[in-house]
Structures are given as structure tokens and as C-alpha cells.
Amino acid sequence: MTDLEKTLLESVPTGLYIAGEWIAAEGDKTFDVRDPATNEVVRTIADASPADGIRALDAAVAAQDAWAATPPRTRSDILRRAFDLVQAHKEDLALLMTVEMGKPLAEARGEVGYGGEFLRWFSEEAVRISGRYGLNPEGTGHMVVSQRPVGPSFFVTPWNFPFAMATRKIAPALAAGCTVVIKPPALTPLTTIYFVKLLEEAGLPAGVVNVVQTSRSSALSAPIIADPRLRKLSFTGSTEVGRKLIAQAAEGVLRVSMELGGNAPFVVFEDADLDKAVEGALAAKFRNIGQACTAANRFIVHKDVADEFARRITERVDAMKIGRGTEEGVTIGPLIDDDAVAKAAELVGDAVERGATLLSGGKAVEGVGSFYEPTVLANVQAGSEILREEIFGPVLAIATFADEAEAVRLANDTEYGLVSYVFTQDLARGHRMIDALETGMMGLNVGVVSNAAAPFGGVKQSGVGREGGFEGIHEYLSTKYTLIPVD
């Protein structure tokens, strides 16, 4: 660990953030945060108990009415100041993410840019919350339709994008006038803690955002979700956990937003520009070391171009540099932990046993850290687990198809429906694919679709609700209708 990293880590508060104060957890309990590239403990921080979680909700409830009554321009200004502070501290945030999560520093910088845009976007949306007024069809009264904040919200965020997932939830909630309790992931909590320190510096009132990191996620979350004062739950993570949280939220009929698992198809037609398809594939698969719900999971390539596509991809993958994300030129950092490495190895082994051809990589890297080689598999056979399960690692699996109908069938053959990618130079075919593919998002001749101004979310078992775009703020607003009779 460098002196710069040590200084940065020492600037990250170790406590819980409740009612505007950094405090110790109940019983002074703590847990360690480790660098997955070295297994080194980088910070020991407070480990919240269920009682700490309720104290955080108490603070959010106490602050709710005042925050909802805060003028939209004031809320907007705070978010804009937070955006400016993020820009001023972008190198710190990027380095912090690389240390605790492992992604290459260049990608971490990209996440700071992407995540920061939610602060800027929703600072602008805060002053544009609107309603409507008009005479009813019968002419007997005037209809007033207005928007109100949903109320205290609880956020559970994932480890793979620790900055962007926090801003993507916190920014619209604050813009709408909702207070927040956020539980960052135990594997990568430091970035969220550092970000909330910037919110405090931006002038956010005490109690509006509260942070309760913990190593005991379910124990902390359950009583918060069960509390009748909570009105909103937002979760990003696996479909398995999402189902359980939805069931818990049903007891209180909470508003929920769920961004869950993905199994994204990446379809390459015979007329595709292969140069663009390869660049798109590298971005869609290997960004964040493949640890993204939007990562392309199944490469469905027309049989006439599959060999050439695989050859070009393998050439690029063979040139990738593996190492700690802070090292110059590294494109593949560590996976988040040894379990992730074991899962990647298991999926690759199953595919090879079923007849897939291993073109590159295919094994864990020996030594310290949770590293797995970037891997290319061709001729992946139907029934392989790698076509059914989310990989969450740097493994590119290629299967083939013969015609458009088969491509659509293979792409839709999953319970998930987050995002899809299609490469074709036929505009009419592209439009047909927009209509045919069962996903909430699609990239047409592009490998990255996320943008703060666009609605992010899926269909089927990839979740409910949208984050970002004009739609994002409405997840934190409830509609109220008032009738005023005509005298």
C-alpha cells in the first residue's frame, strides 16, 4: 500500500453516520475491509447492529417533514454542490474504489464520472417536479394533481459499483424530498462513506441521509423493512435476495425498486461491422472485470462470422494485463473474493465438459489475490450452466445461431430481462430486434448503454422500477389528486 493510499484511507470515517454525527456501533463492534488484490486489511470500521439501523431510521423519520418542505431550489443547490465536490475529489473516489473493490483505476475514474452525473441530473430534476390542473369532463370541478415525496427510504446497494449505485439512489430521493437510510455493501463500504462525507460538506441537513454499514445484512435490514414508518425500499443485487426483500416489503405495502440479476444476450448478425462488434463486446463483457449486471453473458453469434469474431476477440483478450488496479496498464483486476473465482472456474469447467472450446484463459491466477484469467470459450453448447447463470467474471462465452428467429429465441430463453446488445447494419432488422427482445434496455451497435439521463431497469426477473432519466424521480414521488368543485 502506498503512502497516498494510506493517507486517503485514514480520511475515511470509521463510524456510522446517524442524525448528522459519526458514531460507534452498538457495543463498539467493527469489521475489516480488505483489498481483494492483496487480501490486506485496509480499514476497520463500525459494524452496525439492528438497533443501530432503527436509530438511523428514527433520524430519517425525524428529518422527513422538514426536508420535504425544503424548497426545491435548495435541494437542487445541495445536489449541485455535491456534484462539484465529487469532481474536486474524483481522484480520491476513484483510488478508494480501486483499493476496496479491485477495478482498474481508469474504470474507477469512469464510474466517478458516471455516478456524479446522477447528482447533476437530479439537481436539475428537483426543480421540475410538476402536476396538472384542469376542469373535469363533467364541468363540475377542477382537478388538481400534485406530487408528494414518498417518505423515508431504505437503500441496499451492491459491492460492484459502490459509488454509482449510491448516487443513483440517493440523488433522486433527495431531489424528491425523501430522507434516506443506506446500507452499503460490507465488501466495499468505504466509497459510500466517503461520498456521504461530501454530502455533509455540501450542506445536507442532519438526518436526511444516514449510513449503517454492517457485516450482518439480513439482521439489520429486516427490522427496518418491517417498521411501518418506512415507505420505500430500493435494492440492487441478486434476484434471489430481491425476491426475499420484496416479500418482506409486501407486509408494509412498501414502494419498491428492484434492480436484479441479468443474463444479457449479445447478438452479432452476419452483416455486423465486426470491428464495432469486437469493441462493443470487450466493453460489454470485461468492464468492471465482468462483474456487472449489464455485462454481456451470452454471445450469440451468426455461424458465418463466429470463427472470425472469436479469433479477433481472443487476440485482444490475450493482450490483456492482469494485476492490481492501481498498476499502469492493468485491464483485469481481481474478482471481489475467492468465491467469485471458484464460481467462474465452475462455470468454465462445466462448459468445457459439455463440448465448448477453450480459446484463452480458463483458470485462476496463482498467488495472492482473487484473480481469474480473462477467458474466451467458443462453441458453447445448449444446456451449459454458463448460458443459464450470471457469470460475474471475465469469461466470454460464444454460441452460434443460423437465422434471426433462432437468435431471438436464444436471446429470450432466460427468466432475466435487463439489457441486450445487438450488432447489425440492417436498420429494419435493428428495429425488429428492439420489438422482439424481452429486455428493459438495449444497445444497438454499442456495448455500454448506461446514462444518468436514461431510465435504467429491466423486465421479467431482472426487477421493477427505473433509475435515472425523467422516470427516476417518480420512484420517490406519490401522486395526489384533489377535486375543487365549481361554485
C-alpha positions as MATLAB code, in Angstrom:
seq = 'MTDLEKTLLESVPTGLYIAGEWIAAEGDKTFDVRDPATNEVVRTIADASPADGIRALDAAVAAQDAWAATPPRTRSDILRRAFDLVQAHKEDLALLMTVEMGKPLAEARGEVGYGGEFLRWFSEEAVRISGRYGLNPEGTGHMVVSQRPVGPSFFVTPWNFPFAMATRKIAPALAAGCTVVIKPPALTPLTTIYFVKLLEEAGLPAGVVNVVQTSRSSALSAPIIADPRLRKLSFTGSTEVGRKLIAQAAEGVLRVSMELGGNAPFVVFEDADLDKAVEGALAAKFRNIGQACTAANRFIVHKDVADEFARRITERVDAMKIGRGTEEGVTIGPLIDDDAVAKAAELVGDAVERGATLLSGGKAVEGVGSFYEPTVLANVQAGSEILREEIFGPVLAIATFADEAEAVRLANDTEYGLVSYVFTQDLARGHRMIDALETGMMGLNVGVVSNAAAPFGGVKQSGVGREGGFEGIHEYLSTKYTLIPVD';
ca = [
       0.000    0.000    0.000;
       1.384    3.405   -0.971;
       1.604    6.439    1.304;
      -1.059    8.124   -0.845;
      -3.428    5.220   -0.303;
      -2.762    5.191    3.448;
      -3.472    8.921    3.721;
      -6.687    8.570    1.724;
      -7.912    5.615    3.760;
      -7.230    7.456    7.012;
      -9.531   10.249    5.800;
     -12.493    7.860    5.551;
     -14.638    7.964    8.721;
     -14.873    4.659   10.538;
     -18.209    5.248   12.253;
     -21.863    5.040   11.345;
     -23.452    8.282   10.129;
     -26.695    8.864   12.006;
     -28.503   12.183   12.529;
     -25.516   14.113   11.234;
     -22.929   12.518   13.530;
     -20.263    9.870   13.034;
     -20.759    7.414   15.874;
     -19.576    3.990   17.014;
     -21.755    0.941   16.518;
     -23.619   -0.632   19.418;
     -21.103   -2.499   21.557;
     -18.249   -0.907   19.584;
     -18.421   -3.776   17.098;
     -16.276   -3.487   13.975;
     -15.373   -5.399   10.811;
     -12.481   -5.320    8.361;
     -12.456   -4.140    4.752;
      -9.885   -5.856    2.541;
      -8.158   -5.173   -0.765;
      -9.097   -8.152   -2.997;
      -5.812   -7.800   -4.915;
      -3.642   -8.289   -1.827;
      -6.027   -9.609    0.882;
      -4.666   -6.814    3.068;
      -6.938   -5.158    5.642;
      -7.262   -1.536    4.521;
      -9.711   -0.165    7.115;
     -11.577   -1.359   10.186;
     -14.982    0.269   10.534;
     -18.104    0.243   12.696;
     -20.373   -2.787   12.322;
     -23.985   -1.694   12.766;
     -26.462   -3.732   14.787;
     -30.218   -3.966   14.129;
     -30.707   -1.384   16.883;
     -28.316    0.961   15.060;
     -30.414    0.501   11.947;
     -33.565    1.560   13.774;
     -31.727    4.577   15.192;
     -30.849    5.544   11.623;
     -34.500    5.192   10.614;
     -35.507    7.297   13.631;
     -33.218   10.038   12.321;
     -34.622    9.802    8.801;
     -38.192    9.940   10.074;
     -37.413   12.934   12.275;
     -35.907   14.810    9.319;
     -38.566   13.861    6.763;
     -41.115   16.664    7.180;
     -38.526   19.444    7.192;
     -36.708   18.008    4.177;
     -39.964   17.575    2.240;
     -40.792   21.211    2.993;
     -37.349   22.412    1.889;
     -37.681   24.477   -1.297;
     -36.832   22.503   -4.434;
     -34.184   25.064   -5.348;
     -32.439   24.486   -2.030;
     -32.467   20.725   -2.563;
     -31.193   21.314   -6.077;
     -28.354   23.534   -4.883;
     -27.185   20.943   -2.346;
     -27.087   18.250   -5.016;
     -25.212   20.554   -7.364;
     -22.664   21.370   -4.668;
     -22.285   17.640   -4.061;
     -21.614   17.154   -7.778;
     -18.947   19.863   -7.692;
     -17.324   18.281   -4.641;
     -17.283   14.908   -6.363;
     -15.457   16.477   -9.303;
     -12.958   18.046   -6.926;
     -12.362   14.686   -5.214;
     -12.689   12.408   -8.238;
      -9.163   11.022   -7.924;
      -9.713   10.174   -4.269;
     -13.004    8.440   -5.007;
     -11.502    6.502   -7.902;
      -8.499    5.333   -5.903;
     -10.704    4.357   -2.987;
     -12.862    2.188   -5.252;
      -9.834    0.517   -6.777;
      -8.399   -0.279   -3.353;
     -11.571   -1.766   -1.864;
     -13.126   -3.321   -4.973;
     -10.243   -4.028   -7.349;
     -11.357   -2.472  -10.617;
      -8.643   -0.796  -12.729;
      -8.119    2.850  -11.834;
      -9.157    4.037  -15.298;
     -12.506    2.285  -14.894;
     -12.919    3.671  -11.382;
     -12.475    7.173  -12.802;
     -15.160    6.358  -15.316;
     -17.507    5.304  -12.527;
     -16.929    8.582  -10.704;
     -17.879   10.419  -13.885;
     -20.964    8.273  -14.441;
     -22.089    8.296  -10.816;
     -21.541   12.018  -10.466;
     -23.923   12.688  -13.338;
     -26.841   11.432  -11.240;
     -26.160   14.265   -8.805;
     -26.129   16.819  -11.617;
     -29.132   15.312  -13.430;
     -31.342   15.142  -10.352;
     -30.230   18.561   -9.142;
     -31.931   19.750  -12.324;
     -34.960   17.486  -11.912;
     -35.577   18.670   -8.338;
     -36.954   21.980   -9.616;
     -39.054   20.369  -12.362;
     -41.423   18.230  -10.297;
     -44.786   19.128  -11.778;
     -48.515   18.381  -11.584;
     -51.562   19.447  -13.536;
     -54.723   21.454  -13.182;
     -57.851   21.309  -15.267;
     -61.614   21.120  -15.450;
     -63.081   17.640  -15.189;
     -65.051   16.312  -18.172;
     -68.398   16.928  -16.460;
     -67.561   20.557  -15.770;
     -68.408   20.141  -12.090;
     -64.976   20.667  -10.596;
     -61.320   21.442  -11.082;
     -58.823   18.621  -10.792;
     -55.518   19.350   -9.074;
     -52.918   16.616   -9.477;
     -49.778   17.109   -7.396;
     -46.699   15.121   -6.416;
     -45.531   14.445   -2.884;
     -42.394   12.737   -1.552;
     -42.967    9.061   -0.791;
     -41.195    9.401    2.544;
     -38.339    7.709    4.412;
     -36.465    5.321    2.124;
     -34.126    2.398    2.742;
     -31.412    1.552    0.229;
     -29.381   -1.634   -0.045;
     -26.537   -1.236   -2.535;
     -24.123   -3.744   -4.151;
     -20.366   -4.036   -3.985;
     -19.569   -3.881   -7.698;
     -20.304   -0.186   -8.344;
     -20.026    1.303   -4.851;
     -20.173    4.946   -5.951;
     -22.634    4.898   -8.838;
     -25.154    2.694   -7.063;
     -25.185    5.077   -4.104;
     -25.639    8.224   -6.201;
     -28.193    6.553   -8.471;
     -30.479    6.015   -5.465;
     -29.631    8.898   -3.147;
     -29.788   11.684   -5.757;
     -33.416   11.149   -6.904;
     -34.584   10.541   -3.347;
     -33.110   13.831   -2.143;
     -34.409   15.667   -5.208;
     -37.925   14.379   -4.498;
     -37.794   15.332   -0.823;
     -37.263   11.894    0.723;
     -34.906   11.081    3.572;
     -32.655    8.058    3.401;
     -31.093    5.190    5.309;
     -28.473    3.445    3.201;
     -26.771    0.145    3.929;
     -23.646   -0.041    1.774;
     -22.129   -3.453    0.993;
     -19.816   -4.969    3.589;
     -17.233   -5.756    0.904;
     -16.982   -2.168   -0.401;
     -18.447    0.307    2.125;
     -15.684    2.918    2.118;
     -16.669    4.704   -1.094;
     -20.223    5.292    0.131;
     -18.963    6.538    3.483;
     -16.575    8.944    1.771;
     -19.351   10.162   -0.543;
     -21.692   10.852    2.363;
     -18.931   12.894    3.961;
     -19.015   15.021    0.784;
     -22.814   15.347    1.077;
     -22.308   16.632    4.604;
     -19.792   19.157    3.272;
     -22.308   20.189    0.603;
     -24.694   21.301    3.339;
     -27.078   18.364    3.608;
     -29.054   18.732    6.869;
     -28.563   16.213    9.666;
     -30.705   13.091    9.405;
     -31.531   13.416    5.706;
     -29.032   10.690    4.768;
     -27.899    8.078    7.278;
     -25.332    5.333    6.700;
     -25.297    1.987    8.521;
     -22.659   -0.373    7.194;
     -22.774   -3.867    8.640;
     -21.456   -7.397    8.281;
     -24.924   -8.681    9.255;
     -27.053   -7.501    6.357;
     -30.235   -9.522    6.839;
     -30.360   -8.947   10.595;
     -30.073   -5.185   10.132;
     -32.404   -4.881    7.139;
     -35.346   -6.934    8.388;
     -36.485   -4.655   11.256;
     -36.066   -1.530    9.116;
     -38.227   -3.005    6.345;
     -40.796   -4.155    8.910;
     -41.057   -0.713   10.518;
     -44.363    0.950    9.484;
     -42.648    4.342    9.225;
     -40.602    3.222    6.225;
     -42.281    3.943    2.885;
     -39.774    2.941    0.212;
     -37.247    0.145   -0.393;
     -34.696    0.144   -3.196;
     -32.295   -2.745   -3.751;
     -29.665   -3.602   -6.332;
     -28.353   -7.143   -6.238;
     -29.249  -10.727   -6.990;
     -32.724  -11.859   -7.957;
     -32.646  -14.428   -5.149;
     -32.179  -11.753   -2.469;
     -34.543   -9.384   -4.276;
     -37.391  -11.889   -4.035;
     -36.917  -12.143   -0.279;
     -36.863   -8.375    0.154;
     -40.000   -7.951   -1.971;
     -41.749  -10.489    0.261;
     -40.679   -8.580    3.367;
     -41.766   -5.277    1.808;
     -45.194   -6.685    0.999;
     -46.150   -6.715    4.692;
     -45.986   -2.922    4.790;
     -47.069   -2.459    1.154;
     -43.872   -0.523    0.524;
     -42.973    1.106   -2.751;
     -40.114   -0.943   -4.130;
     -37.459   -0.511   -6.788;
     -35.514   -3.663   -7.619;
     -32.563   -3.815   -9.994;
     -31.808   -7.514  -10.006;
     -29.849  -10.127  -11.937;
     -29.064  -10.141  -15.630;
     -28.195  -12.655  -18.322;
     -27.583  -10.261  -21.177;
     -27.511  -11.598  -24.745;
     -25.002  -10.073  -27.172;
     -26.236  -10.854  -30.668;
     -23.914  -10.483  -33.661;
     -25.541  -10.872  -37.075;
     -23.718  -11.893  -40.233;
     -23.831   -8.319  -41.592;
     -22.409   -6.726  -38.442;
     -19.390   -4.443  -38.561;
     -17.049   -6.843  -36.763;
     -14.658   -4.101  -35.704;
     -17.507   -2.390  -33.858;
     -18.845   -5.696  -32.576;
     -15.480   -6.642  -31.070;
     -15.074   -3.247  -29.394;
     -18.624   -3.472  -28.096;
     -18.035   -6.991  -26.825;
     -14.909   -6.014  -24.930;
     -16.772   -3.126  -23.270;
     -19.904   -5.140  -22.533;
     -18.030   -8.142  -21.133;
     -14.819   -7.009  -19.467;
     -15.821   -3.649  -17.970;
     -15.583   -3.981  -14.197;
     -13.868   -7.368  -14.734;
     -17.197   -8.752  -15.905;
     -18.777   -8.033  -12.523;
     -21.807   -6.072  -13.709;
     -25.483   -6.915  -14.049;
     -25.299   -5.309  -17.508;
     -22.308   -7.441  -18.559;
     -22.897   -9.441  -21.732;
     -23.354  -13.010  -20.573;
     -24.224  -14.962  -23.733;
     -22.538  -14.106  -27.030;
     -24.943  -15.320  -29.706;
     -23.045  -15.033  -32.979;
     -24.143  -15.953  -36.502;
     -22.442  -19.154  -37.648;
     -20.929  -17.458  -40.720;
     -18.918  -14.947  -38.653;
     -18.483  -16.831  -35.365;
     -14.961  -18.083  -36.073;
     -13.683  -14.668  -37.169;
     -15.379  -12.950  -34.243;
     -13.816  -15.446  -31.825;
     -10.381  -15.041  -33.427;
     -10.442  -11.240  -33.100;
     -11.775  -11.369  -29.540;
      -9.161  -13.917  -28.466;
      -6.366  -11.797  -29.905;
      -7.486   -8.836  -27.812;
      -8.066  -10.891  -24.676;
      -4.628  -12.474  -24.897;
      -3.145   -8.962  -24.732;
      -4.953   -8.000  -21.520;
      -2.815   -7.280  -18.476;
      -3.786   -8.790  -15.130;
      -2.848   -7.107  -11.854;
      -3.774   -4.733   -9.070;
      -5.951   -1.984  -10.451;
      -3.535    0.759   -9.453;
      -0.783   -0.616  -11.706;
      -0.125    1.042  -15.056;
      -1.830   -0.652  -17.991;
      -3.844   -3.169  -15.973;
      -7.181   -4.024  -17.589;
      -8.143   -7.060  -15.488;
      -8.097   -6.599  -11.730;
      -9.097   -9.136   -9.083;
     -12.555  -10.536   -8.632;
     -14.196   -9.471   -5.415;
     -13.279  -12.623   -3.457;
     -12.222  -16.260   -3.731;
     -15.830  -17.429   -4.000;
     -16.199  -15.422   -7.201;
     -13.081  -17.076   -8.604;
     -14.423  -20.510   -7.720;
     -17.750  -19.740   -9.401;
     -16.079  -18.620  -12.631;
     -13.939  -21.765  -12.643;
     -17.001  -23.946  -12.061;
     -18.932  -22.409  -14.985;
     -15.966  -22.659  -17.349;
     -15.322  -26.274  -16.334;
     -18.949  -27.228  -16.956;
     -18.925  -25.579  -20.404;
     -15.720  -27.353  -21.444;
     -17.039  -30.706  -20.219;
     -20.116  -30.185  -22.401;
     -18.031  -29.557  -25.527;
     -17.005  -25.883  -25.512;
     -13.613  -24.944  -26.936;
     -11.309  -23.031  -24.604;
      -9.548  -20.367  -26.690;
      -7.932  -18.298  -23.941;
      -7.542  -18.232  -20.168;
      -9.655  -20.644  -18.205;
      -8.050  -20.775  -14.786;
      -7.384  -18.901  -11.574;
      -4.128  -16.993  -11.251;
      -1.812  -18.489   -8.662;
      -0.567  -16.332   -5.822;
      -2.051  -13.631   -3.604;
      -5.373  -12.056   -4.521;
      -8.628  -13.185   -6.139;
      -7.574  -13.198   -9.787;
      -9.087  -15.167  -12.679;
      -7.721  -15.092  -16.203;
      -9.784  -13.343  -18.885;
     -11.313  -16.252  -20.759;
     -12.851  -16.955  -24.173;
     -14.997  -20.012  -24.859;
     -16.265  -20.925  -28.329;
     -18.848  -23.494  -29.438;
     -20.654  -23.343  -26.108;
     -23.356  -25.998  -26.170;
     -27.005  -25.724  -25.216;
     -27.571  -26.809  -21.631;
     -24.293  -25.378  -20.358;
     -24.670  -23.665  -16.997;
     -22.774  -20.644  -18.302;
     -25.723  -19.893  -20.610;
     -28.200  -20.011  -17.718;
     -26.358  -18.370  -14.824;
     -24.981  -14.862  -14.482;
     -21.201  -15.254  -14.818;
     -19.988  -12.158  -12.913;
     -16.444  -12.668  -14.085;
     -14.164  -12.106  -17.113;
     -15.471  -15.038  -19.166;
     -16.788  -14.563  -22.723;
     -18.909  -17.487  -23.922;
     -19.806  -17.813  -27.621;
     -22.713  -19.831  -29.013;
     -23.939  -19.753  -32.616;
     -27.216  -19.309  -34.485;
     -28.399  -19.765  -38.067;
     -31.183  -17.218  -38.604;
     -32.925  -14.265  -36.993;
     -35.735  -16.321  -35.475;
     -33.220  -18.573  -33.738;
     -31.274  -15.560  -32.470;
     -34.432  -14.116  -30.900;
     -35.360  -17.465  -29.366;
     -31.915  -17.930  -27.828;
     -31.731  -14.345  -26.584;
     -35.123  -14.552  -24.873;
     -34.509  -18.018  -23.405;
     -33.966  -16.759  -19.855;
     -36.004  -15.603  -16.887;
     -33.974  -12.384  -16.885;
     -34.552   -9.289  -18.987;
     -32.247   -6.440  -18.013;
     -30.308   -5.489  -21.142;
     -29.473   -6.832  -24.584;
     -26.924   -5.904  -27.231;
     -27.413   -6.275  -30.976;
     -24.929   -5.682  -33.788;
     -26.297   -5.405  -37.315;
     -26.046   -2.906  -40.163;
     -29.622   -3.636  -41.240;
     -31.762   -0.830  -39.805;
     -35.020   -2.710  -40.317;
     -33.603   -5.732  -38.504;
     -32.428   -3.494  -35.690;
     -35.972   -2.172  -35.228;
     -37.363   -5.701  -35.286;
     -34.936   -6.663  -32.534;
     -35.980   -3.665  -30.425;
     -39.515   -5.049  -30.514;
     -38.587   -8.725  -30.186;
     -36.050   -8.824  -27.358;
     -37.540   -9.052  -23.881;
     -35.290   -6.604  -22.037;
     -35.735   -3.247  -20.360;
     -32.740   -1.782  -22.192;
     -30.928   -2.439  -25.445;
     -27.704   -1.351  -27.069;
     -27.883   -1.283  -30.867;
     -24.319   -1.392  -32.220;
     -22.967   -0.247  -28.866;
     -21.652   -2.136  -25.846;
     -22.421    0.305  -22.989;
     -25.892    1.778  -22.502;
     -25.924    3.337  -19.011;
     -26.504    7.082  -18.759;
     -27.916    9.243  -15.969;
     -30.427   10.781  -18.381;
     -31.832    7.366  -19.382;
     -34.167    5.033  -17.458;
     -32.166    2.056  -16.159;
     -34.052   -1.133  -15.327;
     -35.307   -4.479  -16.544;
     -38.302   -6.716  -17.094;
     -39.171  -10.247  -16.016;
     -36.987  -11.329  -13.070;
     -34.479   -8.544  -13.602;
     -36.554   -6.244  -11.445;
     -39.139   -3.494  -11.226;
     -38.846    0.271  -11.427;
     -36.374    2.554  -13.152;
     -33.342    4.549  -12.020;
     -32.171    7.620  -13.911;
     -33.906    9.668  -16.566;
     -37.116   11.621  -16.131;
     -38.601    8.395  -14.823;
     -36.140    8.052  -11.938;
     -37.522   10.765   -9.690;
     -41.061    9.353   -9.903;
     -39.916    6.281   -7.975;
     -39.778    8.650   -4.961;
     -43.000   10.573   -5.561;
     -46.622    9.715   -4.877;
     -49.482   11.253   -6.828;
     -52.231   13.146   -5.036;
     -55.497   14.166   -6.659;
     -57.711   16.947   -5.265;
     -61.140   17.959   -6.581;
     -62.267   21.555   -6.153;
     -65.976   21.949   -7.003;
     -67.141   24.659   -9.358;
     -69.389   27.090   -7.500;
];
